[in-house]
Amino acid sequence: MNPINETHVSEPGLVVVDIAAADDATALAFQQLLADQWATATAQHTTRDAGEPGVRLRFYLDLRQPISPAAPAEALPRGSTGRPR
């Protein structure tokens, strides 16, 4: 996978998620579980590395923006350090 771009982690609450899974369906299902809770830049497909088992997937989350009523009430507010209050 490519190196993580500094822009994607420039503020608290921004997360880069790299997944290694046995198959496409598993990786995409995990991504969807997180996308159902938070603002997510989803990947459309997985990648395979020659000679490596399984698939890889990278996507980006913004924990400051819960999008679901079932999302955790403790989503990080803008400017948060992620430390308990």
GUDO-287726 format. One record per atom (N, C-alpha, C): atom name; x, y, z; chain; residue number from 1; residue in one letter. Coordinates in Angstrom, 2 decimals, decimal comma. Layout:
SITE CA X Y Z A NUM A
...
END
This chain:
SITE N 0,83 -1,17 0,00 A 1 M
SITE CA 0,00 0,00 0,00 A 1 M
SITE C 0,88 1,25 0,00 A 1 M
SITE N 0,31 2,32 -0,50 A 2 N
SITE CA 1,03 3,59 -0,53 A 2 N
SITE C 1,17 4,14 0,89 A 2 N
SITE N 2,16 5,01 1,11 A 3 P
SITE CA 2,29 5,65 2,42 A 3 P
SITE C 1,04 6,48 2,73 A 3 P
SITE N 0,77 6,69 4,01 A 4 I
SITE CA -0,37 7,49 4,43 A 4 I
SITE C -0,08 8,96 4,15 A 4 I
SITE N -1,03 9,64 3,55 A 5 N
SITE CA -0,91 11,05 3,23 A 5 N
SITE C -1,16 11,86 4,50 A 5 N
SITE N -0,30 12,82 4,80 A 6 E
SITE CA -0,41 13,63 6,02 A 6 E
SITE C -1,77 14,31 6,14 A 6 E
SITE N -2,37 14,67 5,04 A 7 T
SITE CA -3,68 15,33 5,05 A 7 T
SITE C -4,74 14,46 5,71 A 7 T
SITE N -4,64 13,15 5,54 A 8 H
SITE CA -5,66 12,25 6,06 A 8 H
SITE C -5,62 12,10 7,58 A 8 H
SITE N -4,56 12,56 8,22 A 9 V
SITE CA -4,46 12,48 9,69 A 9 V
SITE C -4,03 13,83 10,25 A 9 V
SITE N -4,42 14,92 9,60 A 10 S
SITE CA -3,96 16,25 9,98 A 10 S
SITE C -4,63 16,80 11,23 A 10 S
SITE N -5,75 16,21 11,66 A 11 E
SITE CA -6,48 16,69 12,84 A 11 E
SITE C -6,92 15,50 13,68 A 11 E
SITE N -7,09 15,71 15,01 A 12 P
SITE CA -7,65 14,64 15,85 A 12 P
SITE C -9,03 14,24 15,33 A 12 P
SITE N -9,29 12,96 15,33 A 13 G
SITE CA -10,57 12,45 14,87 A 13 G
SITE C -10,53 11,91 13,45 A 13 G
SITE N -9,46 12,19 12,70 A 14 L
SITE CA -9,31 11,64 11,35 A 14 L
SITE C -8,50 10,36 11,44 A 14 L
SITE N -8,97 9,32 10,77 A 15 V
SITE CA -8,37 7,99 10,90 A 15 V
SITE C -8,17 7,35 9,54 A 15 V
SITE N -7,02 6,72 9,33 A 16 V
SITE CA -6,77 5,89 8,16 A 16 V
SITE C -6,87 4,44 8,63 A 16 V
SITE N -7,70 3,65 7,97 A 17 V
SITE CA -7,91 2,26 8,35 A 17 V
SITE C -7,38 1,37 7,24 A 17 V
SITE N -6,39 0,53 7,56 A 18 D
SITE CA -5,87 -0,48 6,64 A 18 D
SITE C -6,37 -1,84 7,12 A 18 D
SITE N -7,00 -2,58 6,24 A 19 I
SITE CA -7,55 -3,90 6,57 A 19 I
SITE C -6,84 -4,98 5,77 A 19 I
SITE N -6,55 -6,07 6,41 A 20 A
SITE CA -6,13 -7,29 5,73 A 20 A
SITE C -7,20 -8,33 6,05 A 20 A
SITE N -7,78 -8,95 5,02 A 21 A
SITE CA -8,86 -9,91 5,23 A 21 A
SITE C -8,68 -11,09 4,29 A 21 A
SITE N -9,41 -12,15 4,58 A 22 A
SITE CA -9,31 -13,36 3,77 A 22 A
SITE C -9,89 -13,17 2,37 A 22 A
SITE N -10,93 -12,31 2,25 A 23 D
SITE CA -11,59 -12,16 0,95 A 23 D
SITE C -12,22 -10,78 0,82 A 23 D
SITE N -12,65 -10,46 -0,39 A 24 D
SITE CA -13,27 -9,16 -0,67 A 24 D
SITE C -14,50 -8,92 0,20 A 24 D
SITE N -15,37 -9,91 0,29 A 25 A
SITE CA -16,63 -9,75 1,01 A 25 A
SITE C -16,39 -9,38 2,47 A 25 A
SITE N -15,41 -10,00 3,10 A 26 T
SITE CA -15,11 -9,71 4,51 A 26 T
SITE C -14,58 -8,30 4,68 A 26 T
SITE N -13,64 -7,90 3,84 A 27 A
SITE CA -13,06 -6,56 3,94 A 27 A
SITE C -14,11 -5,49 3,69 A 27 A
SITE N -14,93 -5,67 2,67 A 28 L
SITE CA -15,95 -4,68 2,35 A 28 L
SITE C -17,06 -4,63 3,39 A 28 L
SITE N -17,38 -5,78 3,99 A 29 A
SITE CA -18,40 -5,81 5,06 A 29 A
SITE C -17,91 -5,06 6,29 A 29 A
SITE N -16,64 -5,22 6,64 A 30 F
SITE CA -16,08 -4,50 7,78 A 30 F
SITE C -16,10 -3,00 7,52 A 30 F
SITE N -15,68 -2,61 6,32 A 31 Q
SITE CA -15,72 -1,20 5,95 A 31 Q
SITE C -17,14 -0,65 6,09 A 31 Q
SITE N -18,14 -1,41 5,64 A 32 Q
SITE CA -19,52 -0,95 5,70 A 32 Q
SITE C -20,01 -0,78 7,13 A 32 Q
SITE N -19,58 -1,67 8,02 A 33 L
SITE CA -19,96 -1,54 9,43 A 33 L
SITE C -19,51 -0,19 10,00 A 33 L
SITE N -18,29 0,21 9,67 A 34 L
SITE CA -17,79 1,50 10,15 A 34 L
SITE C -18,46 2,66 9,41 A 34 L
SITE N -18,70 2,50 8,11 A 35 A
SITE CA -19,34 3,56 7,32 A 35 A
SITE C -20,77 3,82 7,79 A 35 A
SITE N -21,41 2,82 8,39 A 36 D
SITE CA -22,76 3,00 8,91 A 36 D
SITE C -22,78 3,89 10,16 A 36 D
SITE N -21,62 4,08 10,78 A 37 Q
SITE CA -21,53 4,84 12,02 A 37 Q
SITE C -20,92 6,23 11,86 A 37 Q
SITE N -19,93 6,36 10,97 A 38 W
SITE CA -19,19 7,61 10,84 A 38 W
SITE C -19,04 8,01 9,38 A 38 W
SITE N -18,77 9,29 9,18 A 39 A
SITE CA -18,48 9,79 7,83 A 39 A
SITE C -17,25 9,04 7,33 A 39 A
SITE N -17,37 8,42 6,19 A 40 T
SITE CA -16,31 7,53 5,70 A 40 T
SITE C -16,09 7,73 4,21 A 40 T
SITE N -14,82 7,84 3,84 A 41 A
SITE CA -14,46 7,80 2,42 A 41 A
SITE C -14,18 6,34 2,11 A 41 A
SITE N -15,15 5,66 1,51 A 42 T
SITE CA -15,04 4,22 1,30 A 42 T
SITE C -14,25 3,88 0,05 A 42 T
SITE N -13,62 2,73 0,09 A 43 A
SITE CA -12,92 2,19 -1,06 A 43 A
SITE C -13,91 1,35 -1,86 A 43 A
SITE N -13,75 1,33 -3,15 A 44 Q
SITE CA -14,67 0,59 -4,01 A 44 Q
SITE C -14,20 -0,84 -4,27 A 44 Q
SITE N -12,92 -1,10 -4,04 A 45 H
SITE CA -12,39 -2,44 -4,31 A 45 H
SITE C -11,18 -2,71 -3,41 A 45 H
SITE N -10,85 -3,96 -3,29 A 46 T
SITE CA -9,69 -4,38 -2,51 A 46 T
SITE C -8,49 -4,53 -3,45 A 46 T
SITE N -7,32 -4,70 -2,85 A 47 T
SITE CA -6,12 -4,98 -3,64 A 47 T
SITE C -5,52 -6,30 -3,16 A 47 T
SITE N -4,77 -6,91 -4,04 A 48 R
SITE CA -4,07 -8,15 -3,71 A 48 R
SITE C -2,58 -7,93 -3,94 A 48 R
SITE N -1,78 -8,37 -2,98 A 49 D
SITE CA -0,33 -8,30 -3,13 A 49 D
SITE C 0,18 -9,66 -3,56 A 49 D
SITE N 0,95 -9,67 -4,64 A 50 A
SITE CA 1,49 -10,94 -5,16 A 50 A
SITE C 2,26 -11,67 -4,06 A 50 A
SITE N 1,96 -12,94 -3,91 A 51 G
SITE CA 2,65 -13,78 -2,94 A 51 G
SITE C 2,13 -13,65 -1,52 A 51 G
SITE N 1,16 -12,76 -1,29 A 52 E
SITE CA 0,59 -12,57 0,04 A 52 E
SITE C -0,83 -13,14 0,06 A 52 E
SITE N -1,22 -13,75 1,17 A 53 P
SITE CA -2,59 -14,27 1,25 A 53 P
SITE C -3,60 -13,16 1,45 A 53 P
SITE N -4,82 -13,38 1,03 A 54 G
SITE CA -5,92 -12,47 1,30 A 54 G
SITE C -5,88 -11,19 0,49 A 54 G
SITE N -6,65 -10,21 0,96 A 55 V
SITE CA -6,80 -8,93 0,28 A 55 V
SITE C -6,53 -7,80 1,26 A 55 V
SITE N -6,31 -6,61 0,73 A 56 R
SITE CA -6,08 -5,42 1,55 A 56 R
SITE C -7,05 -4,33 1,10 A 56 R
SITE N -7,38 -3,47 2,06 A 57 L
SITE CA -8,30 -2,38 1,80 A 57 L
SITE C -7,92 -1,21 2,69 A 57 L
SITE N -7,91 -0,01 2,12 A 58 R
SITE CA -7,66 1,21 2,90 A 58 R
SITE C -8,83 2,15 2,71 A 58 R
SITE N -9,30 2,72 3,83 A 59 F
SITE CA -10,33 3,74 3,75 A 59 F
SITE C -10,12 4,74 4,88 A 59 F
SITE N -10,91 5,81 4,86 A 60 Y
SITE CA -10,68 6,95 5,75 A 60 Y
SITE C -11,95 7,27 6,53 A 60 Y
SITE N -11,79 7,47 7,85 A 61 L
SITE CA -12,92 7,80 8,72 A 61 L
SITE C -12,74 9,19 9,30 A 61 L
SITE N -13,87 9,85 9,56 A 62 D
SITE CA -13,88 11,10 10,29 A 62 D
SITE C -14,75 10,86 11,52 A 62 D
SITE N -14,11 10,59 12,66 A 63 L
SITE CA -14,85 10,27 13,88 A 63 L
SITE C -15,56 11,47 14,48 A 63 L
SITE N -15,31 12,66 13,94 A 64 R
SITE CA -15,98 13,86 14,43 A 64 R
SITE C -17,39 13,96 13,89 A 64 R
SITE N -17,74 13,13 12,90 A 65 Q
SITE CA -19,03 13,25 12,22 A 65 Q
SITE C -19,81 11,94 12,26 A 65 Q
SITE N -20,46 11,65 13,40 A 66 P
SITE CA -21,33 10,46 13,39 A 66 P
SITE C -22,48 10,70 12,43 A 66 P
SITE N -22,87 9,68 11,68 A 67 I
SITE CA -23,94 9,87 10,69 A 67 I
SITE C -25,16 9,02 10,98 A 67 I
SITE N -25,09 8,20 11,99 A 68 S
SITE CA -26,19 7,28 12,28 A 68 S
SITE C -26,75 7,56 13,67 A 68 S
SITE N -28,07 7,41 13,86 A 69 P
SITE CA -28,63 7,57 15,21 A 69 P
SITE C -28,02 6,56 16,18 A 69 P
SITE N -27,53 5,45 15,66 A 70 A
SITE CA -26,92 4,43 16,52 A 70 A
SITE C -25,44 4,70 16,78 A 70 A
SITE N -24,92 5,79 16,21 A 71 A
SITE CA -23,50 6,11 16,38 A 71 A
SITE C -23,21 6,45 17,83 A 71 A
SITE N -22,00 6,17 18,27 A 72 P
SITE CA -21,63 6,46 19,66 A 72 P
SITE C -21,83 7,94 19,98 A 72 P
SITE N -22,36 8,21 21,15 A 73 A
SITE CA -22,61 9,59 21,57 A 73 A
SITE C -21,30 10,33 21,83 A 73 A
SITE N -20,23 9,62 22,02 A 74 E
SITE CA -18,94 10,23 22,33 A 74 E
SITE C -18,07 10,43 21,10 A 74 E
SITE N -18,66 10,71 19,96 A 75 A
SITE CA -17,86 11,02 18,77 A 75 A
SITE C -16,98 12,22 19,10 A 75 A
SITE N -15,79 12,26 18,55 A 76 L
SITE CA -14,85 13,32 18,87 A 76 L
SITE C -15,30 14,65 18,29 A 76 L
SITE N -15,45 15,68 19,11 A 77 P
SITE CA -15,77 17,00 18,57 A 77 P
SITE C -14,56 17,62 17,90 A 77 P
SITE N -14,77 18,57 17,01 A 78 R
SITE CA -13,66 19,25 16,34 A 78 R
SITE C -12,71 19,81 17,39 A 78 R
SITE N -11,42 19,62 17,16 A 79 G
SITE CA -10,41 20,15 18,07 A 79 G
SITE C -10,16 19,25 19,27 A 79 G
SITE N -10,84 18,12 19,37 A 80 S
SITE CA -10,67 17,23 20,49 A 80 S
SITE C -9,32 16,54 20,43 A 80 S
SITE N -8,77 16,26 21,58 A 81 T
SITE CA -7,51 15,52 21,65 A 81 T
SITE C -7,76 14,04 21,77 A 81 T
SITE N -9,02 13,65 21,93 A 82 G
SITE CA -9,34 12,24 22,10 A 82 G
SITE C -9,18 11,80 23,53 A 82 G
SITE N -8,77 12,70 24,43 A 83 R
SITE CA -8,62 12,37 25,84 A 83 R
SITE C -9,97 12,47 26,55 A 83 R
SITE N -10,18 11,64 27,57 A 84 P
SITE CA -11,43 11,73 28,33 A 84 P
SITE C -11,59 13,11 28,94 A 84 P
SITE N -12,85 13,55 29,06 A 85 R
SITE CA -13,13 14,85 29,66 A 85 R
SITE C -13,27 14,74 31,15 A 85 R
END
